């Protein structure tokens, strides 16, 4: 009986359908300095139910045209996990990141490493407790942009994979947080605007360690890039450079 009691619960996978929408901006104000800002909405059951609302801002510093660092603040309003509950959980974040872009032939490559410091609100009995748990999360993103034509407004193929791990006193059974796989198209639509559209698989381990969300996500992100330096125009880097939640 003791051995049976120590048997870990069987793995459970919850499949969900989601839509993820966002608007992201990168503005270069000088040779070294600029800003980023983005707004995100993610919905469950396609568009029926909220998943989260998210805003982020930050200051960018360019070490080189293809190498930048960013530091900033973000806030998330996370929807309750079960039907019938109504209280959203607040999450405050501070973060730092490094982005390096390069090319291999005609293929654009983006590497991004992000370190997040997260304060997540505790909700009990569908009510805010006013207390927060702290954790750190490390994220690595690899993104590829594959052009299909030399014409600047012709869509390119976009692939991305991001792995997220977390640690802290509140993280016991799910050091592995999630992985995000994306495939779709990216297109420049002019005047600093572009978008990507495609499928994202988000596979996330829950706090108990044996439950997982497998989110089949339709993703539509819009991007605005501006280089405000004197004598400069247009985008601040390769078209696959982006911010996401």
ABEGO torsion letter per residue (X at the ends): XAAAAABBBBBBBBBBBBBBBBBBBBBBABAABBBBBBBBBBBBGGAABBABBBBBBBBBBBABAABBBBBBBBBBBBBBABBGBABBBBBBBBBBBBBBBBBBEABBBBBBBBBBBBBBBBBBGGBBAGBBBBBBBBBBBBBBBBBABABAABBBBBBBBBBBBBBEAABAABABABBBBBBEBBBBAEGGBBBBBEBBBBBBBBAAGABBBBBBBBBBBBBBBBBABBGBBEBABBAABBBBX
